[in-house]
Each structure stands twice: as C-alpha cells, then as structure tokens.
Amino acid sequence: MSLRINFGKARNFILILVIIGLSFWGGYYLGLQGFRAEVTKALKVSISRDVPSNEHVDFSLFWQVWDILSNKYYDKTKLDPRQMVYGAIGGMVSSLGDPFTSFLPPTQNKMVNEDLSGSFDGVGIQIGFDKTGKLTVEAPLPGSPAEKAGVKAGDFVAHIKDANKKIDIDTPGISLADAVSDIRGPAGTTVTLTLVRDGAAPFKVDLVRAKLDVPSVALTFVGNGGLIADLKVNSFDAQTPDEWNKQVDQILAKGGIRGIIIDLRNNPGGYLQDAVDLTGDFVKLGSVVVTEADGDGNKVDYKTQKAGRLLSLPVVVLINGGSASASEIMTGALQDQIHARTVGLKSFGKGTVQQPIDLADGAGLHVTVAKWLTPKGTWVHGKGITPDFVVDNQNATEDAQLQKAIMLF
C-alpha cells in the first residue's frame, strides 16, 4: 500500500519531467537562435510549457502503463521512478531513428563531459553507431589500452562483458548511453569486448581500463633536416585550442619550416568551434563550414575570425576511417579553401552537428540540430572523404601514410 502512495506522490514530479522531455523539440527552436556559441559548450536550459493541445497526444496511456506496472509487476524492488522516467525519455529520443541524438542519464552525461575535458578512466575508444545501426569503434585513442590491444576504427562491438559490473550483453538494441556506461569504469578493472572486423569471425579482447590523459595536440618534426612539422590532433576537446597554440608557437620559433602535416587519423571529432579555430591558421578570413537546419532553411556560415599564422606553408592532411565529424570539417575546409592534399584512407562520414544540452539532475541531451557542409557545399554524411592518395598502413612495416605525406613536400 505504501508503494502506491509513493508513486502517487511522485506523479506530479514525473509528469513535469516527461513534459520537459517532450518539450525538447521546442527547446531546439529556442536554442538554435544561439547556435553559434552553443556548439562549443553544453547549453543549460530551463523550459516549461503546458501539455500541447494535440488530440494525438494521449498522456493517459502513459499513466495507464505506469499504474499497471506499479500495481502488478511482481518485483517491486525494480520499480525505480527516476529510472522509469529516464527510460521513457530515452525511448522518445530513440524513436527519431537518429543514432547521434541521444538522452544521457546523469552518470553517462558525466562520462561524456569528462571525455570532452580530455581526462577520464576507460579503455580509450570512441564509439557510435554506423549507418546500419551497429555499435562501432570510431577511433581508439593514441596510447590507450584499446590501441595497444589492436582495436581498430570500424570494428563492430558485438558483445560487452564485465564480471565485476555483472554485465554480459549483446549490443544489438543497446543505447549509446548504456554502451558507454558499460564499457567505461574505474582504472584497473577489466572489460571484455567481442569485436567483428571486416566480416571475419568474432574475436574477444580483454581491456584493462586506465586513467587516460591524452594530449589533444602533439608536435614532431619529420623529413630530411626535420623541417616538416607534423601536428597530430587527437581530438577537438576543451584543451585543444590552448595546446594547438603552444605547438604553433614552437613551429614559428623554429623557423625554416617547409610544410605542415596535420594528422587527423583516428580523431573522432569534438567541438565544431575548435575545428573552425584551428583551420583559421591556414585560411585567411574564409569560410570553414556551413551548417544547415533542414525544414527552416536556416544556414550559418562559420568563417575564420583571425589572421592565420601558417598561411604561407603547404599542407598535407592524414585521415582514415577513424577521422570523423570535426576532423572531417577541418579536412574539407582545407581541401576547398587552400587545396590541401590528403593521404590515407576514406574518413568516417559524419556530417551532422549535435548540440549538447544540460538538463535537470545532471542528465543531458545530445540533439542533432543541423547538417554541415564544406565551403563548396559537399555533404560527407555516410560517404566520408576519399583522400587524394589512398595509402593503407595495414601490412606496412612503417607508417606508410606518413612517409607518403613527407614525400609530397
């Protein structure tokens, strides 16, 4: 009896949360007005509205199911009101059929924000869904347990097992938030992934989680005389602009540089504005990317706002199947604006922009608000960018892609 009373008291609170969930689309239109700034940081919003007067929206069905579960489900310990609401919101978001639009409960949202801060515990893989809906490795982080174990971009994650967390699940039907939560965990613990590569037989990889603090930008000097600057950009996160500026200062201080290699291999992306800022060192006050929101014709042209410091140097870009999103934005802009040559393998092909929104209680929503186009209007979504020089490192004894890039100067 007491359980029913608790659920009754919670009803008004739950209704408010559900209404907020259904108002995300309204929030999209409000948030879009400040879109230029908000793509770089999570937006905090507080939106409320009455239940829409739409004859097709029947909230009584929701409450009917709620009451049936609360009264009849055999294991009352499983009836967690907060988790039930999260599940309802997650189902609403997933009904869009967009793998990049996702609801993140507080724990998962915290993990994603840690990823973008550049420091976290985990195995070091960026995951997402491919166009067929399979959970896919977008990129392993350099020096991470995943990279050391041979995990590659494009591997399908078929199964996740963690004895300590009592997880033993196949991934078809799993949400991105749940997949991230299941794979992540404290340093020193182990998760076993069953992977499928290029249609071959599945294989298992035991990964020991570690504290990851991977620099987002690294610099080396390569080629004869060390006069070619190799800028490895691992991600576009909160630390990237500062780290990029420090490395560019080193290039300028060295002097005599004959060219720049921008290595975006296995870079899964991140903040759109970071890609715009970095590209600005090579493109003089020009367009970097154009975002377009379907349905309302709203377009935003992101242009560089600074005088580039490396305008006079030729550029070669390294990409592969793990180069996604912001990496493809930068690659496409450098191709279109300064005819930069590209080397490697076809990029991932993610041509949409997600806006992170911080919700109540630490939850979050990543909502696809636009598609993006290169300055010349190319949409890479589902197609990727095919490099000018296709070079595969798979059977090479050295980094053949890097060597090819050096030869182009």
N, C-alpha and C positions, 0 to 999 in steps of 0.2 A: 504493500500500500504506500509506503513512504517513497518508493521509487517513482510511482506515478505522480505523486505530489511534486517531487523534484523536477520531473520532466515538464510538468505543467508550469512551474515557476520559470523554467528555462525558456518556455515557448516564446515570450516576447523578445528575449535576447537573441534567440535563434532566428526569429523572423527578421530582426534588424540585420543580422549578418547575411542572411540569404538575399534580402533586398539589396544590400550593398553589393553582393556578388553579382546580382542581375543588373546592377547599375554600372558595371564596368564599361559597358559599351557607351553609356552616357559619359563616363569619365574619359573615355578615349577621345571623344569630340572636344571635351574641355581641355584635356591635356595636350591635344595636338596644337593648340594655339601657342603653347610654349615649347614646342618640339625641339627647336634648335638647341636650347640649353639642356633639355631634359634627357637627351640621348646619352649624355656623358655621365649622368649620375641618376640614382634611383629617385623617383619623384615621390614625395609624400603628399597624399591627397586625403581629403575627408569629404565625401559626397553622400548626401542623403536625399531620398525622394519618396513620394508615396508610391504604393503599388500601382503600376500603369493600368489605366482603364482599357485593357485589351481583353476582349472576350475569349481569346485563345489562351490566355494565361490563367491557369487554374491552380491556385495555391492550395486548394482543399485536397488535391491529390497528394501533394507533398505531405500534408499533415495526416492524411489518412494512413499513408505508409509509415510515417513516424509513430503514430499511435499503435498500429498493429505490431510493429517491432518492439515498442516499449512494453506492450502488454503480453505478447505471445512468444517472443524469442526465448528459447529455453535457457540460455546462459546470460543472465542479466549482468554479469560482470563485464561482458563485451560491449554493453551499451554505453558508450562514451559520447555524450552530446557534442563536445567540441570536435571529435574525430568524425562524427556523423555529418556535421556541417561542412568540415573540410572535404569529406568525400563527395558531398552534394555539389559543392562549388567546383571541385576537380572534375566531376562528371560534366558539369555545364561547360567548362572551358574545353574539355576534350571533345565535346560534341561538334566543335568547329572543324575538326579534322586537320588542324594545323599543328604539326609536331613542335613548332617553335613558340607557340603560345601555350603557356603553362602556369598553373597555380602552384605556388610553393608554400607549404605549411612552414611554420617558424623555423624548425630545425633545418629543413632543406634551403630555405631562403638565407639563413645564416651561412650555410656552406657556400652558396653561390657568391655571396658578398665577400667571403674570405678568398674565394678564387680570384675575384677581381682586385683584391688587395695585394695579391702576389705571395701570400704566405698562408699555408694550411697543412693539415695532415691528410695523407691519402696515398694513392698509388701513382698519381701523375698522368691521368688520361682525361682528355676532354671527350665527352660522349654526346651523342644526339641521335636522331632518327634519320635514316636515309629516305629517299622518295618512296620506297616500298613499305616503310614503317618499321624496319628492322633497327634494333638498337646497335649503333655503330660507333666505333672509335674514330673520332675526328682527328685526333692528334695525341701522341704521347709527349710529355714534357721532357726536354733535354735533361739527362742525368737522373731521371726518375726511376723508381722500381719498375714501372711498366716498360720504359725504353730499354733498361738493362736486361729485362726478361725477353725482349724481342717482340713486344706488342707493336703492331704497325697500324697506321691510319688505314681505314677501310675494313678492319677486322670486325666481323659481326660478333656481338656478345650474346651468346645463346643461353647461358646459364650463369647464375651467381650463387656461390655457396660460402657461408661463413658460419662455422660451428659455434663460435662464441656468441654471435648475434642470433643464432638459431634461424639462419636464412638458408634456404635451399630451394631456389625457384628458377623456372624457365622464364625467359624475358618477353615472349610474345604477350602483348596486352599490358605490359608494365608501363607505368607513367615515368616520365623523365625524372620527376622529383624523387620517386621511390628508388629508381635505379641509382641516382646519385647518392642517396642516403645509404643504400645497401652496400655500395662499393667503398664509400668513404668510411673512415673510422680512425681510432687513435693509432699513433705511431707504434710500431712493434707488433701489431696484430696482423693476421693473415686473412686474405680473401682469395678464393679460387674462382677464376673465370674460365668458362668454356667458350672458346673462340672458334669461328669459322672463317677461313681465309680463301678467297678466290674459288669458292665452291668445293674446296677439298674437305677431307674428313675433319670433324671437330677435334680440337685438342685442348688440354687443360693447362692453365698457367697459375701457379701459386705465387701470389704477390704479397710481400711483407710491406705494410704501409710505413711511411716515413714522414718526418717533418720536411716539408718542401718549401724552400725559399729560393726560387729560381729567378735570377736576374732577368728582367724582361728585355734588356738590350745588352749585347756583348760585342766587343770590337777586337778584331785581329787584323794584322797587316800581312798580306799574302803577295805572291807573284815575285818575279825577279826584282831584287832590291827592296822588297816589302813596300812597294809604292801603290798597292791597290788596297783600299780599305774594305774590309769585309764586316758589314754590320748585320749581326744576327739578331733579329727581332723575334723573341719567343712568344710574346703576347701583347695585346693592347690593353693594359690594365692601369690601375691608378698610379703606378710607379713609372710607367713608360715615358711620359714627356720629360721628366727630370733626368732619367737615365739616358735617354736619347741625346739630350742637350750636352751632357757631360762627355759622351763619346764623340759628338760632332766637334766639341771644343778640342779634343785630342787630335782629331784629324786636321783641324785648321792649324794647330800648334806644330804639327809635324812638318807640314809643307811638302811640296813636290809630289803630291798625290796625283796619279794618272787616271783614277777611276774609282767608282763605288760599286760594290756588290751588296745588294740588300737581300739577305737570306730570310725568306718568309716560309721556309719549309716547316711543316708541322705546326704552324701558327694558327690556332683555331679562331682567332679574332678577339673581339672585346669591344671597347668603346669606339664608336664611329668617329667621335671628335679627335681621338688620338691619331687615327689614320689620316684625317684632314691635316692635323698639325705636322705630322712627320713628312707628309707629301709636300708641305709648304716649303721645305728646304730645297726642293728641286723644281718647283713650279712657281713661276712669277705671277702672283696675284691672279691665278686662273682657277677654273672650276675643278673640283676634285671628285665630287659625287652629287648626283641629283636624286632626291627621294620623291616618291610619288605615291600618294594615297589613293587607291582605287575607289571609284564611286563619286568622289567630290572634286576631282581634278586638281587637288592641292599639290603643288610641287615646291620643293625647297632646293635651291642650288647652293651647295656648300663650296665656298671659294676660300682660297688661302688668304690670310689677312696679314702676312708678313713678307718682308724681303728675304728670299731664300738665301741660305749661306753656302749652298753647294750647287748653285745654278750652272756653273761652267764645266762641271765634271760629267763625263759619260756614265750611264747607269746600266747595270745588268741586274735583273731580279731572278732569284731562285724560288721556285714554287714546286709543290707536289700535292698529292691527294689530301694531305692534312692542312693545306692552306685554305682557310675559309673566312667568309664574312669580311671583317675589316682588312684582312690580308688581301682579299680579292679587290676590295675597294682601292687600296693603295696600288696594287699591281695594275688594275685597269686604268687608273688615273695616270700613272707613269707611262703606260703604253700610249694612251690617247694624247697626252699633252707634250711629252718630250721624246716619244718614240723609243722608250727604253726597251731593250731586248730581254726576253725571258728564256730561262733554261730550266729543265726538269721534267716534271710530269703534270698532267692536267689537274687543276685545282678542284676543290670540293664542290663548289657550285651552290653557295648560299647567298641568295640575292634579296633577302628581306631584312628589315630593321625591327628589332624588338625594343619596346620601352619598358624598363623596369619600374614597377610601382610598389612602394612600401605600403602595406595595409595594416590593419589593427592587429595587435598582439604579436607583431614580428613576422607575420605572414607576408607574402609578396606575390605579385603577378607580373609575368613577362608576356606582354601582348604585342603581336605583330601589328605595327601601325602603318607600315609603308613597305614598298619595294624600292630598291635602289638601282640606279643606272650609272654606267660610266659616263664621263663627259660627252662621249659621242653617242650616247643613248643605248648602249648594249646592256641587256639584262642577262646575267650569267646564271640565274637560278636553274638548278637541275642540269646545267650544261658544263659549268666550270670554265676556266680559261685554259686553252691549249697553248703551251709555250712555243715560242719560235723555234727552239731547239729541244726536241724531245730526247732526254737522256735518262736512262734507268740505272740506278745505283745497285740494283738487287744482286747482281753477280760480279760487281766490281770489287777489286781489292783495295781501291782507294775511292775517295769521293769524286767520282767521275763528273758529277754535275758541277761541283765547284771548279774542277780543272777546266771544264769547258767554258765556264764563265770567265776565268782568268785569261783564256786564250782569245777572248773577244776584244780585249783591250790592246 
